[in-house]
């Protein structure tokens, strides 16, 4: 089935993970340089739009080097509910990106959007295990941000991005630290 795949969550000794089967690629896709900044910019545009609309939604995106040819493994995660975005190409501009995030939220209402560094959305509705509870997060941040900071410390994770449900603030985490920040109310 082109463009869609199957997944399984496992709690075996290797730890929780989600396996994805995506398309017909036989080699891992090349990593798109600057994809984390691009996703941060898209998330910032979505946050601005939601702020203007009076909408409040929290988002967690995990960007990583998960693909190995036809398969991908997102470690430290577990699938929750359905996965309507499994193995779909990343939408290039913010209206479609906002719609994609809405689809993910409507399907389950919670969980992370998982994106491969080659630019394909592997899934949505992923529970992210907090392996590093000591990770530093801003005082006003909550569990979504702790999960993001913790996940950004994993070797297969390039970056994580959050949109705060309460404030609309967007944060880009790398190596456990906030490296970019956007407040839609300050523009």
Secondary structure, 3 states (H helix, E strand, C coil): CCCCCCEEEECCCCCCEEEEECCCCCCCCCCCCCHHHHHHHHHHHHHHHHHHHCCCCCEEEEEECCEECCEEEEECEEECCCCCCCCEECCCCHHHHHHHHHHHHHHHCCCEEEEECCCEEEEEEEEECCCCCCCCCCCCCCHHHHHHHHHCCCCCEEEEEEECCCCCCEEEEECCEEEEEECHHHC
